Amino acid sequence: MSAIAIAVAFAVGFAFKRAGLCTYAAAEDIVQHRDPGRLLVFVGAIAWAALVVVPLNWLFPRLFALSDSHGLWLTALLGGLVMGLGAHLNRGCIFGTFVQLVSGNLTYLGTLAGISLGVILVDQLPGLVAPALDRTSALVGPGVVAALWLTPLGLFALAILVRPALIERLRARSKTAVAMVLVAGIGGGMLYAAVAGWDYTSVVTGATRAALDARVSGLTLLAASCTLAQIVGGVVAALSDGSFRLQWPRSRPLIGSILGGTLMGGAAAMVPGGNDGMLLTGIPSLAPHSIISFSFMVIAMLALVYLLHRRPVKQTQPE
């Protein structure tokens, strides 16, 4: 099982890079180029994650867990807005940070440092407690809710197989393979459901908390191994498509990455969850806090791009 999880993590890291996943870049595409293609890639990933992980949870509930939720929706809303602001300052979301790092852009190491700082600030602020995920997913068993949720997702998932152009970006210079969407959605969703704390942001968060409090268990070997495999997969993808360019940190972008990472890390601690977890486990599990937070994160990004960068600019994320 461990070897399979590590292999899947490698494939997911490869797919994340090849698909060019980044919510902030999707917002730029919509505002500057009237191109929703990159956002539809996320919808495709959500659809395939839900169609695979939800039935697996029904069949093997001890192996695959759906995301629980909470009722503090205002916290989720504010967290989404702050996360959107952080992604704007960082010039990339959690996905985009990964894509940039495995492409050799070391400026985004500042984002990881910022995420750690944001977690520390939230954990240390007096009276500030992250909501407990105490509401079970409405999809834990087959029923009307599951049918109403999975049916439209299934139709969209089928549509992108029949007409791949639905998720291809409209500009001829950038295309997204349907296979990469399937690997990112199915593989990423399965990893979130089966391996707690496998992604790099959770590793940063867990390591930060373990360093501050010896009573915190920290990371499991499997989660750390999957994260390393994910990073290696991303680097291999960058090398294979020729997009790997080692870039040393520059002062001004580095400051933006640290500030943006701090906001994203703090928001993720409060939501709780980063936009990667929202997409691949929260939304597929029909967790209201993830749906609300991700929606308002996208709204914040669209508003900021529209107000501050309405004219088309050079693409911030590597293809």
C-alpha positions as CSV (number, residue, x, y, z in Angstrom):
1,M,0.0,0.0,0.0
2,S,2.8,2.4,0.9
3,A,4.6,1.8,-2.4
4,I,1.4,2.4,-4.3
5,A,0.8,5.7,-2.5
6,I,4.3,6.9,-3.2
7,A,4.0,6.0,-6.9
8,V,0.6,7.8,-7.1
9,A,2.2,10.9,-5.4
10,F,4.9,10.9,-8.0
11,A,2.3,10.8,-10.8
12,V,0.2,13.5,-9.1
13,G,3.2,15.8,-8.8
14,F,4.0,15.2,-12.5
15,A,0.4,16.0,-13.4
16,F,0.2,19.2,-11.3
17,K,3.2,20.5,-13.1
18,R,2.2,19.4,-16.6
19,A,-1.4,20.8,-16.1
20,G,0.0,24.1,-14.9
21,L,-2.5,24.2,-12.0
22,C,-2.8,27.5,-10.3
23,T,-6.1,29.2,-9.2
24,Y,-4.5,32.7,-9.4
25,A,-3.4,32.1,-13.0
26,A,-6.9,30.9,-13.7
27,A,-8.2,34.2,-12.4
28,E,-5.8,36.1,-14.6
29,D,-6.9,34.1,-17.7
30,I,-10.5,34.9,-17.0
31,V,-10.0,38.7,-16.5
32,Q,-7.2,39.4,-19.0
33,H,-8.0,36.9,-21.7
34,R,-11.7,36.0,-21.1
35,D,-10.5,32.4,-21.0
36,P,-12.1,30.1,-18.4
37,G,-10.2,27.0,-19.6
38,R,-7.8,26.8,-16.7
39,L,-10.7,27.1,-14.1
40,L,-12.5,24.3,-15.9
41,V,-9.5,22.1,-15.4
42,F,-10.1,22.5,-11.7
43,V,-13.8,21.5,-12.2
44,G,-12.6,18.5,-14.1
45,A,-10.3,17.5,-11.3
46,I,-13.0,18.0,-8.7
47,A,-15.4,15.9,-10.7
48,W,-13.0,12.9,-11.1
49,A,-11.9,13.1,-7.5
50,A,-15.5,12.9,-6.3
51,L,-16.5,10.2,-8.7
52,V,-13.7,7.9,-7.5
53,V,-13.2,8.8,-3.9
54,V,-16.8,8.9,-2.7
55,P,-17.6,5.4,-3.9
56,L,-14.3,4.2,-2.5
57,N,-15.3,5.6,0.9
58,W,-18.6,3.7,0.7
59,L,-16.8,0.4,-0.2
60,F,-13.7,0.8,2.0
61,P,-14.5,3.4,4.8
62,R,-11.4,2.4,6.8
63,L,-9.1,3.1,4.0
64,F,-10.6,6.2,2.3
65,A,-12.1,9.1,4.4
66,L,-14.2,12.0,3.1
67,S,-13.7,15.5,4.4
68,D,-15.8,16.5,7.4
69,S,-16.9,20.2,7.8
70,H,-18.0,22.8,10.3
71,G,-20.7,25.4,10.6
72,L,-18.6,28.5,11.0
73,W,-19.2,29.7,7.5
74,L,-18.2,33.3,8.2
75,T,-14.8,32.0,9.2
76,A,-14.6,30.1,6.0
77,L,-15.7,33.1,4.0
78,L,-13.1,35.4,5.6
79,G,-10.4,32.8,5.3
80,G,-11.1,32.5,1.5
81,L,-10.8,36.2,1.1
82,V,-7.5,36.4,3.0
83,M,-6.2,33.4,1.0
84,G,-7.1,35.2,-2.2
85,L,-5.2,38.3,-1.1
86,G,-2.3,36.1,-0.1
87,A,-2.2,34.4,-3.5
88,H,-2.3,37.9,-5.2
89,L,0.7,39.0,-3.2
90,N,2.5,35.7,-3.9
91,R,1.5,35.7,-7.6
92,G,0.3,32.2,-7.2
93,C,-1.8,29.9,-5.0
94,I,-0.7,26.7,-3.3
95,F,-0.8,24.9,-6.6
96,G,1.0,27.7,-8.4
97,T,3.7,27.8,-5.7
98,F,4.4,24.1,-6.3
99,V,4.5,24.5,-10.0
100,Q,7.0,27.4,-9.7
101,L,9.2,25.6,-7.2
102,V,9.6,22.4,-9.2
103,S,10.3,24.6,-12.2
104,G,13.4,26.0,-10.3
105,N,12.0,29.4,-9.2
106,L,13.6,29.6,-5.7
107,T,11.8,32.9,-4.9
108,Y,8.9,30.7,-3.9
109,L,10.8,29.2,-1.0
110,G,9.7,32.4,0.6
111,T,6.1,31.2,0.3
112,L,6.9,28.1,2.3
113,A,8.6,30.3,5.0
114,G,5.5,32.5,5.0
115,I,3.1,29.6,5.3
116,S,5.1,28.4,8.4
117,L,5.0,32.0,9.8
118,G,1.2,32.2,9.2
119,V,0.6,29.0,11.0
120,I,2.6,30.2,14.0
121,L,0.8,33.5,14.1
122,V,-2.7,31.8,14.1
123,D,-1.6,29.2,16.6
124,Q,-0.1,31.8,19.0
125,L,-2.8,34.5,18.8
126,P,-4.7,34.4,22.1
127,G,-8.4,33.4,21.8
128,L,-8.0,32.4,18.2
129,V,-9.0,28.7,17.7
130,A,-9.4,27.0,14.3
131,P,-12.9,25.5,13.8
132,A,-13.2,21.8,14.6
133,L,-14.4,19.6,11.7
134,D,-17.3,18.1,13.6
135,R,-19.9,17.7,10.9
136,T,-19.8,14.5,8.9
137,S,-20.0,14.6,5.1
138,A,-23.5,14.2,3.6
139,L,-21.9,11.8,1.2
140,V,-21.0,9.0,3.7
141,G,-23.6,6.7,2.2
142,P,-25.5,6.4,-1.1
143,G,-28.7,8.5,-1.2
144,V,-30.5,11.5,-2.8
145,V,-27.8,14.0,-1.8
146,A,-25.1,11.8,-3.3
147,A,-27.0,11.3,-6.5
148,L,-27.7,15.1,-6.8
149,W,-24.0,15.8,-6.3
150,L,-22.4,13.1,-8.3
151,T,-24.7,13.2,-11.4
152,P,-23.7,16.6,-12.7
153,L,-20.1,16.0,-11.8
154,G,-20.3,12.7,-13.7
155,L,-21.8,14.4,-16.8
156,F,-19.0,17.0,-16.8
157,A,-16.4,14.3,-16.3
158,L,-17.9,12.4,-19.3
159,A,-18.0,15.6,-21.3
160,I,-14.3,16.3,-21.0
161,L,-13.6,12.8,-22.2
162,V,-15.9,13.2,-25.3
163,R,-14.9,16.8,-26.0
164,P,-11.4,17.6,-24.5
165,A,-11.6,21.1,-26.0
166,L,-13.8,22.0,-23.0
167,I,-10.8,22.3,-20.8
168,E,-8.2,23.4,-23.4
169,R,-7.3,27.0,-22.9
170,L,-8.5,29.1,-25.8
171,R,-5.0,30.4,-26.8
172,A,-3.3,28.0,-29.1
173,R,0.0,28.3,-27.2
174,S,-1.3,26.4,-24.1
175,K,-3.1,23.1,-24.0
176,T,-3.9,20.8,-21.1
177,A,-4.0,17.0,-21.6
178,V,-7.2,15.3,-20.3
179,A,-4.9,12.6,-18.9
180,M,-3.2,15.1,-16.6
181,V,-6.6,16.2,-15.3
182,L,-7.6,12.6,-14.6
183,V,-4.3,11.9,-12.8
184,A,-4.5,15.1,-10.7
185,G,-8.1,14.6,-9.8
186,I,-8.2,10.9,-9.2
187,G,-4.7,10.5,-7.8
188,G,-4.8,13.6,-5.7
189,G,-8.3,12.9,-4.3
190,M,-7.3,9.3,-3.4
191,L,-4.1,10.5,-1.6
192,Y,-6.0,13.1,0.4
193,A,-8.6,10.4,1.3
194,A,-6.0,7.7,2.2
195,V,-2.8,9.5,3.5
196,A,-3.2,12.2,6.0
197,G,-0.8,15.2,5.6
198,W,0.8,14.0,2.3
199,D,1.0,17.3,0.5
200,Y,3.9,19.8,0.9
201,T,1.8,22.5,2.6
202,S,0.7,20.0,5.3
203,V,4.3,18.9,5.7
204,V,5.3,22.5,6.3
205,T,2.4,23.0,8.7
206,G,3.0,19.8,10.6
207,A,6.8,20.4,10.8
208,T,6.2,23.9,12.1
209,R,3.8,22.8,14.8
210,A,6.0,19.9,15.9
211,A,9.0,22.2,16.2
212,L,7.0,24.5,18.5
213,D,5.4,21.9,20.6
214,A,7.0,18.5,21.4
215,R,3.6,17.1,22.2
216,V,2.6,17.4,18.6
217,S,3.2,14.1,16.8
218,G,4.4,15.7,13.6
219,L,4.6,13.9,10.3
220,T,4.2,10.2,9.4
221,L,6.9,8.6,7.3
222,L,4.4,7.8,4.6
223,A,3.2,11.4,4.4
224,A,6.8,12.6,4.1
225,S,7.6,10.0,1.5
226,C,4.6,10.9,-0.6
227,T,5.5,14.6,-0.4
228,L,9.0,13.9,-1.5
229,A,7.7,11.7,-4.4
230,Q,5.3,14.5,-5.4
231,I,8.1,17.0,-5.6
232,V,10.3,14.6,-7.6
233,G,7.4,14.0,-9.9
234,G,7.0,17.8,-10.5
235,V,10.7,18.3,-11.1
236,V,10.8,15.4,-13.6
237,A,7.8,16.9,-15.4
238,A,9.7,20.3,-15.6
239,L,12.8,18.7,-16.9
240,S,11.0,16.6,-19.4
241,D,9.1,19.5,-21.0
242,G,12.1,21.8,-20.9
243,S,10.6,24.4,-18.5
244,F,13.0,23.9,-15.6
245,R,15.1,27.0,-15.1
246,L,17.0,27.6,-11.9
247,Q,16.2,31.1,-10.7
248,W,17.7,32.6,-7.6
249,P,15.4,34.6,-5.3
250,R,15.0,38.3,-6.0
251,S,14.3,40.7,-3.2
252,R,11.0,42.3,-4.2
253,P,9.3,39.1,-5.4
254,L,10.7,37.3,-2.3
255,I,9.0,39.8,0.0
256,G,5.7,39.3,-1.8
257,S,6.1,35.6,-1.5
258,I,6.8,35.7,2.2
259,L,3.8,38.1,2.8
260,G,1.5,36.1,0.6
261,G,2.6,32.8,2.1
262,T,1.9,34.2,5.6
263,L,-1.6,35.2,4.6
264,M,-2.3,31.8,2.9
265,G,-0.8,29.8,5.7
266,G,-2.8,31.7,8.4
267,A,-6.0,31.5,6.3
268,A,-5.4,27.7,5.7
269,A,-5.0,27.2,9.4
270,M,-8.3,29.0,10.1
271,V,-10.5,27.6,7.3
272,P,-9.0,24.9,7.8
273,G,-7.4,23.8,4.6
274,G,-5.5,25.2,1.7
275,N,-6.9,25.5,-1.8
276,D,-5.4,22.2,-2.9
277,G,-7.2,20.3,-0.1
278,M,-10.4,22.2,-0.8
279,L,-10.3,21.1,-4.4
280,L,-9.2,17.5,-4.1
281,T,-11.0,16.5,-0.9
282,G,-13.2,19.2,0.6
283,I,-15.4,20.1,-2.4
284,P,-15.6,16.5,-3.7
285,S,-16.8,15.6,-0.2
286,L,-19.4,18.3,-0.4
287,A,-17.9,20.1,2.6
288,P,-19.7,23.5,2.9
289,H,-16.7,25.2,4.5
290,S,-14.5,24.2,1.6
291,I,-17.0,25.3,-1.1
292,I,-17.5,28.7,0.6
293,S,-13.9,29.3,1.2
294,F,-12.7,28.4,-2.3
295,S,-15.5,30.4,-3.9
296,F,-14.6,33.6,-2.0
297,M,-10.9,33.0,-2.6
298,V,-11.7,33.0,-6.4
299,I,-13.9,36.0,-6.0
300,A,-11.1,37.9,-4.2
301,M,-8.6,36.9,-6.9
302,L,-10.9,38.0,-9.7
303,A,-11.6,41.3,-8.1
304,L,-7.9,42.0,-7.4
305,V,-6.8,41.1,-10.9
306,Y,-9.6,43.2,-12.4
307,L,-8.9,46.2,-10.3
308,L,-5.1,46.1,-10.4
309,H,-4.1,44.2,-13.6
310,R,-6.8,44.6,-16.1
311,R,-4.4,44.8,-19.1
312,P,-3.0,41.5,-20.4
313,V,0.4,40.8,-18.9
314,K,3.0,38.1,-19.3
315,Q,1.8,34.8,-17.9
316,T,2.9,34.4,-14.3
317,Q,2.8,30.6,-14.2
318,P,4.9,28.3,-16.4
319,E,3.0,26.2,-18.9
